[in-house]
Amino acid sequence: MSDLLLAKFSQYFRPRLIDALRGYNKARLSTDVIAGVTVGVIALPLAIAFAIASGAKPEAGIFTAIIAGFIISALGGSRVQIGGPTGAFIVIVYGIIMQYGYANLLICTIMAGVMLLAMGLTRMGNLIKFFPRPLIIGFTNGIAVLIILSQVKEFFGLQIEVMPADFVHKLQAIYHAASTMDAATVLLAASSALLIWFYPKAWAQKLPSPIVALVIGTTVVALFDLPVETIGTRFGGIPQGLPVFNLPEFTFATLRYLFAPALTIALLGAIESLLSAAVADGMIDDKHDPNQELIAQGIANVITPFFGGIPATGAIARTATNVRSGATSPVSGIVHAITLLVIVLIAAPLAKHIPLATLSAILLVVAINMGEWEGFRTLRKYPRSDSAVLVVTFLLTVIFDLTVAVETGMFIAILFFIRRITELTHVSVAEESPHADDGEAALLRKAVPKGVVIYRVFGALFFGAADKLETILAETHNEPDVLILKMNEVISMDASALHKLEHLHSKLQKHSKHLILCGPHTQPYFLMHQSGFFKQIGPENVVANIDDALRRARQLMQEKR
């Protein structure tokens, strides 16, 4: 019994760490440690920048990178995935904090974690692939634009007390504060951005550009006593020590308001983490377990808020850096989390000197790199339906929010998909053609009795195409005595199409006419059988091929005489 339970448990919960440690040796450990330390150093400025841009304290980003990064690597479904706070969440998290407060953000994150965990346990990891590519490009580019816009205040040193969350008011605030631009801040931010952008790629693996920009920017501010905002002047620094466990305060009355933002966090977290894992698969020629990855993401987002953390997911840039640094297993991700913890315990006091202008420059480059701008340049090459989904999703993400954008984008994509599938479904009089199958090509050599009409049905019969069955009798000037439907090319059928088929049969039966089904496929066959439709038309009127159909038609015509 225990072996059965263990096998069942391992079916739903099998981290890649277990498989990756088989045959593990000192050589692999050495490369994993080097990769983990490298990614840990890169993750430090990003974690701080993401937290500040999201409206949280710097330590919230660091603690998220430590705790969530450890859990995602230890329990995830990818060998090289690096988890933590990401730029994609900035806009969402900032909006939640502005509208509901930080305490409710923690509750939202826990709720999102439960949703992700449920997605993984119910094996929904593969469903993420049904999100259309134009939809993903649209909201990714929209988020990138919003991140860039959110950093205008810090980049130019504008005097804006609280940056509004929505797009229109954000533009208004920037416009009214344009005269408060600070020259020293702009110079530092622009220099940092140019350094990161034009940093030699050959040096990046050993000495990452964000760290170089951070060190130089901090040094310049300290040496020349530049009058720019730093982590110390804004937040008082970063606490030196381990994250403290706290129970978030919440009331059940507010939970119903938090469901929508929590769902947004869960969906974005699922999409981004699985996209990141897929990118990593291509780099290391591997295959991740999407359901196990969602389970790990869920656990991480449930636990992290109890230590003041913000939402976490798979980070594409850090994961790619991890791979390029030689990572071979989840051990590198665990080392990345430990590296961040050591930095916090030892060097936290130094963080108060980090200028916010340099952090904004880092985020600006991250946002530009995360956007898939090529999608806009190639719009003309896309079908109009895909272009519409991309543009609408992008605009709604920028002007309204990600929830509205994804819901509307998916709705439009579904409508266009239904239209395309409907266009592929054909109901027509069976005729011989160069592409006809053997049974149909032989029709001209067979004596089709007078009063018998044969129709060929091709494609998927579902609610979007079911009405095409109604055209059958409308196209025939005289209602046939026997109607044969060739259904061997109907790959799928739903209840709406079945209802139309029942209506067609009833209409024929009312005038003592007959319906014969020829060669129905497996799925339509079982649907019609289970619904009792075969009993309505008579099992003898469901035949395997066109010869049997014509034979049955002649028999019915003789009985009529």
C-alpha positions in Angstrom: 0.0 0.0 0.0 2.8 2.4 0.9 4.6 1.6 -2.4 1.4 2.4 -4.3 1.0 5.7 -2.4 4.6 6.6 -3.0 4.2 5.8 -6.8 1.1 8.0 -6.9 2.8 10.8 -5.0 5.9 10.7 -7.4 3.5 10.9 -10.3 2.3 14.3 -9.2 5.5 15.5 -7.4 8.9 14.8 -8.9 11.3 17.7 -8.9 14.0 17.7 -11.6 16.6 18.0 -8.8 16.1 14.3 -8.0 16.9 13.2 -11.5 19.7 15.8 -12.0 21.7 14.5 -9.0 22.0 11.1 -10.5 25.7 10.6 -11.5 26.5 14.0 -10.0 30.2 14.7 -9.5 32.7 17.3 -8.4 33.2 18.7 -11.9 29.5 19.4 -12.3 29.3 20.8 -8.7 32.1 23.2 -9.6 30.4 24.6 -12.7 27.1 24.8 -10.9 28.6 26.8 -8.1 30.3 29.2 -10.5 27.1 29.7 -12.5 25.0 30.1 -9.3 27.4 32.8 -7.9 27.4 34.6 -11.2 23.6 34.7 -11.4 23.3 35.6 -7.7 25.5 38.7 -8.3 23.4 39.7 -11.3 20.1 39.1 -9.5 21.0 41.5 -6.7 20.5 44.8 -8.5 17.6 43.4 -10.5 15.8 42.2 -7.3 16.3 45.7 -5.7 15.2 47.5 -8.8 12.1 45.4 -9.4 11.0 45.8 -5.8 11.4 49.6 -5.8 9.7 50.0 -9.2 6.8 47.9 -7.9 6.2 50.2 -5.0 7.8 47.9 -2.4 10.9 48.2 -0.2 14.2 47.0 -1.6 14.5 44.1 0.8 11.1 42.7 -0.5 12.8 42.0 -3.8 15.9 40.5 -2.3 14.0 38.2 0.1 11.8 37.1 -2.8 14.9 36.2 -4.9 16.3 34.3 -2.0 13.3 32.3 -0.9 11.4 31.9 -4.1 14.7 31.3 -6.0 15.6 28.5 -3.7 12.2 26.8 -3.8 11.8 27.1 -7.6 15.2 25.5 -8.2 14.8 22.8 -5.5 11.2 21.7 -6.4 10.8 22.9 -10.0 10.5 21.0 -13.3 13.4 22.5 -15.1 17.1 21.8 -14.6 18.3 25.3 -15.0 15.3 27.6 -14.3 16.1 30.7 -12.1 13.1 32.1 -10.2 12.5 35.4 -8.5 10.9 38.8 -9.0 10.7 39.9 -12.6 10.0 43.0 -14.6 6.7 41.6 -15.9 5.1 41.9 -12.5 6.1 45.5 -11.9 3.0 47.1 -13.4 0.6 44.6 -11.8 2.2 44.7 -8.3 2.4 48.5 -8.3 -1.3 48.8 -9.3 -2.3 46.3 -6.5 -0.3 48.2 -3.9 -1.8 51.6 -4.9 -5.4 50.2 -4.9 -5.4 47.7 -2.1 -2.3 48.3 0.0 0.8 46.2 0.6 -0.9 43.8 3.0 -3.4 42.8 0.4 -0.7 42.3 -2.2 0.7 39.6 0.1 -2.7 38.0 0.3 -3.0 38.3 -3.6 0.3 36.5 -3.9 -0.7 33.7 -1.6 -3.9 33.3 -3.5 -2.0 33.2 -6.8 0.3 30.6 -5.4 -2.6 28.4 -4.5 -4.0 28.8 -8.0 -0.6 27.9 -9.5 -0.3 24.9 -7.3 -3.8 23.8 -8.3 -2.9 24.2 -12.0 0.1 22.0 -11.5 -1.7 19.3 -9.5 -4.5 19.1 -12.1 -2.0 18.8 -14.9 -2.9 22.1 -16.6 0.7 22.9 -17.4 0.3 22.0 -21.1 -2.7 24.3 -21.4 -0.5 27.4 -21.3 0.6 26.5 -24.9 -2.9 27.4 -26.1 -2.3 31.1 -25.4 -1.7 32.5 -28.9 1.7 33.9 -29.7 0.4 37.4 -30.8 -1.4 37.7 -27.4 1.9 37.0 -25.5 3.8 39.4 -27.7 1.1 42.1 -27.2 1.1 42.0 -23.4 4.8 41.6 -23.2 5.4 44.7 -25.2 2.7 46.5 -23.3 4.4 45.7 -20.0 7.7 46.8 -21.4 6.3 50.2 -22.3 4.7 50.6 -18.9 8.0 49.7 -17.2 9.8 52.3 -19.2 7.1 54.9 -18.4 7.3 54.0 -14.7 11.0 54.7 -14.6 10.8 58.2 -16.1 10.4 59.7 -12.6 13.6 58.1 -11.3 15.6 58.5 -14.5 15.0 62.3 -14.8 14.7 62.9 -11.1 11.2 64.4 -11.4 9.5 65.7 -8.2 6.4 63.4 -8.2 5.2 62.5 -4.7 3.4 59.3 -5.7 3.4 58.0 -9.3 -0.2 57.1 -10.3 -0.9 53.5 -11.3 -3.0 54.1 -14.4 -1.6 55.2 -17.8 -3.4 58.5 -18.4 -2.8 59.9 -14.9 0.8 58.7 -15.1 1.3 60.8 -18.3 -0.3 63.8 -16.7 1.9 63.6 -13.6 5.0 63.3 -15.8 3.9 66.3 -17.9 3.2 68.5 -14.9 6.5 67.6 -13.3 8.7 68.0 -16.4 10.1 71.3 -15.1 11.5 69.7 -12.0 14.0 67.6 -14.0 17.3 67.2 -12.1 20.5 67.5 -14.3 22.7 65.4 -12.0 20.2 62.5 -11.9 19.7 62.6 -15.7 23.5 62.6 -16.3 24.0 59.6 -13.9 21.1 57.6 -15.2 22.0 58.2 -18.9 25.6 57.3 -18.3 24.6 54.1 -16.5 22.2 53.1 -19.3 24.8 53.8 -22.0 27.4 51.7 -20.0 25.0 48.8 -19.7 23.9 49.0 -23.4 27.3 49.2 -24.9 29.1 47.0 -22.4 31.4 44.5 -24.3 29.7 41.1 -24.5 33.0 39.4 -24.1 33.3 40.8 -20.6 29.7 40.2 -19.5 30.1 36.5 -18.5 32.8 37.2 -16.0 31.7 40.7 -14.9 28.0 41.5 -15.6 27.2 45.0 -16.8 24.5 45.7 -14.2 27.0 45.1 -11.4 29.6 47.3 -13.1 27.1 50.1 -13.6 25.9 49.7 -9.9 29.5 49.9 -8.5 30.6 52.8 -10.7 27.3 54.7 -10.1 27.6 54.2 -6.3 31.2 55.2 -6.3 30.6 58.4 -8.3 27.8 59.4 -6.0 30.0 58.8 -2.9 33.1 60.5 -4.2 31.5 63.6 -5.7 28.7 63.7 -3.2 26.1 64.0 -6.0 22.7 65.3 -4.8 20.7 62.4 -6.1 18.3 60.0 -4.3 19.7 56.7 -3.0 18.3 53.7 -1.3 19.4 55.2 2.0 17.7 58.6 1.5 14.5 57.0 0.2 14.2 53.8 2.4 16.9 54.1 5.0 18.9 51.2 3.7 18.4 47.4 3.6 18.1 45.4 6.9 21.1 43.2 7.6 19.8 39.8 8.6 17.5 36.9 7.8 13.9 37.6 6.6 11.4 37.5 9.5 8.2 35.4 9.4 5.0 37.4 9.7 1.4 36.6 9.2 -0.2 39.0 6.7 -3.3 40.8 7.9 -6.4 40.2 6.0 -10.2 40.1 6.2 -12.5 37.7 4.5 -14.6 40.6 3.2 -11.7 41.8 0.9 -11.0 38.3 -0.5 -13.6 38.7 -3.2 -12.0 41.9 -4.5 -8.6 40.3 -4.6 -9.6 37.3 -6.7 -9.2 39.1 -10.1 -5.7 40.5 -9.3 -4.6 37.2 -7.9 -5.7 35.4 -11.0 -3.8 37.9 -13.1 -0.6 37.2 -11.0 -1.2 33.4 -11.4 -1.7 33.5 -15.2 1.2 35.8 -15.8 3.4 33.8 -13.5 2.4 30.5 -15.3 3.0 32.0 -18.7 6.3 33.6 -18.0 7.7 30.7 -16.0 6.8 28.1 -18.7 8.1 30.4 -21.5 11.4 30.8 -19.6 11.6 27.0 -19.1 10.9 26.4 -22.8 13.7 28.9 -23.7 16.1 27.0 -21.4 15.1 23.7 -23.0 16.2 25.0 -26.3 19.6 26.1 -24.9 20.4 22.8 -23.1 18.5 20.4 -25.4 16.2 19.2 -22.6 12.5 18.9 -21.8 11.0 20.5 -18.6 8.0 19.2 -16.7 5.5 22.0 -16.9 3.2 20.7 -14.2 6.1 20.2 -11.7 7.2 23.8 -12.6 3.8 25.2 -11.8 3.7 23.3 -8.5 7.1 24.8 -7.5 6.0 28.3 -8.6 2.8 27.8 -6.5 4.7 26.7 -3.4 7.1 29.6 -3.8 4.4 32.2 -4.1 2.5 30.8 -1.1 5.6 30.8 1.2 7.4 34.0 0.1 4.6 36.5 1.3 5.0 35.3 4.9 8.5 36.9 4.7 7.3 40.1 3.1 8.1 39.0 -0.5 6.4 39.9 -3.7 5.3 37.6 -6.6 7.9 35.5 -8.2 8.2 33.5 -11.4 10.8 32.1 -13.8 13.2 34.8 -15.0 14.2 34.4 -18.7 17.3 36.7 -18.6 18.7 35.2 -15.4 17.9 31.6 -16.6 19.7 32.3 -19.9 22.7 33.7 -17.9 22.6 30.6 -15.7 22.9 28.4 -18.8 25.6 30.5 -20.5 27.6 30.3 -17.2 27.7 26.5 -17.4 24.8 25.4 -15.1 24.0 21.6 -15.3 21.4 21.2 -12.6 19.1 23.0 -10.2 22.0 23.2 -7.8 23.1 26.4 -9.5 19.7 28.0 -8.7 20.1 27.0 -5.1 23.6 28.4 -5.0 22.2 31.6 -6.6 19.8 32.0 -3.6 22.6 31.3 -1.1 24.8 33.9 -2.8 22.1 36.5 -2.4 21.6 35.5 1.3 25.4 35.8 2.0 25.5 39.3 0.3 22.6 40.5 2.5 24.2 39.2 5.7 27.6 40.7 4.9 27.2 43.7 2.6 23.6 45.0 3.3 24.9 48.3 4.9 26.6 49.3 1.6 23.3 49.1 -0.3 22.2 52.4 1.2 24.6 54.3 -1.1 23.1 52.8 -4.3 21.6 55.6 -6.5 18.0 55.1 -7.7 19.0 56.7 -11.0 21.4 53.8 -11.8 18.7 51.3 -10.8 16.2 53.0 -13.1 18.8 52.7 -15.9 19.1 49.0 -15.3 15.3 48.6 -15.4 15.1 50.7 -18.6 17.5 48.3 -20.4 15.7 45.3 -19.0 12.4 46.7 -20.3 13.8 47.4 -23.8 15.3 43.9 -23.9 12.2 42.1 -22.7 10.0 43.7 -25.4 9.6 41.7 -28.6 9.6 44.8 -30.9 10.1 42.7 -34.0 6.5 41.7 -33.7 5.4 45.2 -34.6 7.7 45.4 -37.6 6.4 42.1 -39.0 2.7 42.9 -38.5 2.1 42.9 -42.3 3.4 39.4 -42.5 0.8 38.1 -40.0 -2.7 37.2 -40.8 -5.0 40.1 -40.1 -6.6 38.2 -37.2 -3.2 37.7 -35.5 -2.3 41.3 -36.0 -5.5 42.5 -34.5 -5.0 40.3 -31.4 -1.4 41.7 -31.0 -2.4 45.3 -31.4 -5.5 45.2 -29.2 -3.7 43.3 -26.4 -0.8 45.8 -26.5 -3.1 48.9 -26.4 -5.3 47.5 -23.6 -2.3 46.5 -21.6 -0.8 50.0 -21.8 -4.1 52.0 -21.4 -6.0 49.8 -19.0 -4.5 46.7 -17.4 -3.2 43.2 -18.1 -6.4 41.4 -17.0 -8.6 43.4 -19.4 -6.0 42.9 -22.2 -5.6 39.1 -21.8 -9.4 38.5 -21.5 -10.2 40.7 -24.5 -7.2 39.3 -26.5 -8.2 35.7 -25.8 -11.8 36.5 -26.7 -10.8 38.0 -30.0 -8.4 35.2 -30.7 -11.1 32.6 -30.0 -13.6 34.3 -32.3 -11.1 34.4 -35.1 -10.2 30.7 -34.4 -13.9 29.7 -34.6 -14.2 31.6 -37.9 -11.2 29.9 -39.4 -12.3 26.4 -38.4 -15.8 27.2 -39.6 -14.4 28.2 -43.0 -12.6 24.8 -43.2 -15.9 22.9 -42.6 -17.7 22.1 -45.9 -21.1 20.5 -46.6 -21.6 19.9 -50.3 -23.0 17.5 -52.9 -20.6 14.6 -53.3 -19.0 14.7 -56.7 -16.0 13.0 -58.3 -12.9 15.1 -58.3 -9.1 14.5 -58.6 -8.8 14.6 -54.8 -11.8 12.4 -54.1 -11.3 9.2 -52.2 -12.0 5.8 -53.7 -15.5 5.6 -52.5 -16.4 9.0 -53.8 -14.6 8.5 -57.1 -16.7 5.4 -57.7 -20.0 7.2 -57.4 -20.2 7.9 -61.1 -19.9 4.2 -61.8 -22.8 3.3 -59.4 -26.5 3.7 -60.2 -27.7 6.2 -57.6 -31.4 5.7 -57.3 -33.7 8.6 -58.2 -34.7 10.5 -55.1 -31.4 9.8 -53.3 -29.0 12.6 -52.7 -25.5 12.2 -51.3 -23.8 15.0 -49.3 -20.1 15.0 -48.3 -19.4 16.6 -44.9 -15.8 17.7 -44.3 -14.0 19.1 -41.2 -15.2 19.7 -37.6 -18.9 20.0 -36.9 -19.2 22.2 -33.9 -21.4 25.2 -32.8 -19.6 27.5 -35.2 -20.3 25.4 -38.2 -23.4 23.5 -37.2 -25.6 25.8 -39.2 -24.1 24.5 -42.4 -26.2 21.3 -41.9 -29.3 23.4 -42.4 -28.2 24.4 -45.9 -28.5 20.8 -47.1 -32.3 20.8 -47.6 -32.3 24.4 -48.6 -30.0 23.6 -51.5 -32.1 20.8 -52.9 -35.1 22.0 -54.8 -37.1 18.8 -54.1 -36.7 17.2 -50.7 -34.9 13.9 -51.4 -36.6 10.6 -50.4 -33.3 9.4 -48.9 -30.4 11.7 -47.8 -27.0 10.1 -47.4 -24.4 12.0 -45.4 -20.8 10.9 -46.0 -19.3 11.6 -42.6 -15.9 9.7 -42.9 -14.2 13.1 -43.1 -15.8 14.6 -40.0 -13.0 14.6 -37.4 -15.0 16.0 -34.5 -18.6 16.9 -33.5 -20.3 18.7 -30.6 -23.7 18.9 -29.1 -24.8 21.8 -31.3 -24.0 19.9 -34.4 -25.8 16.8 -33.0 -28.9 19.0 -32.3 -28.9 20.2 -36.0 -28.5 16.6 -37.2 -31.5 15.6 -35.0 -33.5 18.5 -36.4 -32.6 17.5 -40.0 -33.7 13.9 -39.3 -37.0 15.1 -37.7 -37.7 17.3 -40.7 -37.2 14.4 -43.1 -39.1 12.0 -41.0 -42.1 14.3 -40.8 -42.4 13.9 -44.6 -41.7 10.1 -44.5 -38.2 10.7 -45.7 -35.0 9.0 -44.5 -31.5 9.8 -43.3 -28.5 7.5 -43.7 -25.1 8.2 -42.0 -22.1 6.8 -43.9 -18.8 6.0 -42.2 -18.9 8.3 -39.1 -15.5 8.7 -37.4 -14.8 7.5 -33.8 -15.6 10.7 -31.8 -18.9 11.6 -33.8 -19.9 7.9 -33.7 -19.6 7.6 -29.9 -21.4 11.0 -29.4 -24.3 10.0 -31.5 -24.5 6.5 -30.0 -24.4 7.7 -26.4 -27.0 10.4 -27.0 -29.4 7.8 -28.4 -29.5 9.4 -31.9 -28.8 6.0 -33.6 -32.0 4.7 -32.0 -33.9 7.6 -33.5 -32.8 7.0 -37.0 -32.4 3.3 -36.6 -29.1 1.4 -36.3 -29.7 0.0 -39.8 -29.3 3.5 -41.2 -25.8 3.8 -39.9 -23.4 2.1 -42.4 -19.7 1.7 -42.9 -19.2 2.8 -46.5 -20.9 4.2 -49.6 -21.7 0.8 -51.1 -23.7 -0.1 -47.9 -25.3 3.3 -48.0 -26.6 2.9 -51.5 -27.7 -0.6 -50.8 -29.7 0.6 -47.8 -31.1 3.5 -49.9 -32.4 1.1 -52.6 -34.0 -1.0 -49.9 -35.8 2.0 -48.5 -37.0 3.1 -51.9 -38.4 -0.4 -52.6 -40.2 -0.4 -49.3 -41.8 3.0 -50.1 -43.2 1.6 -53.4 
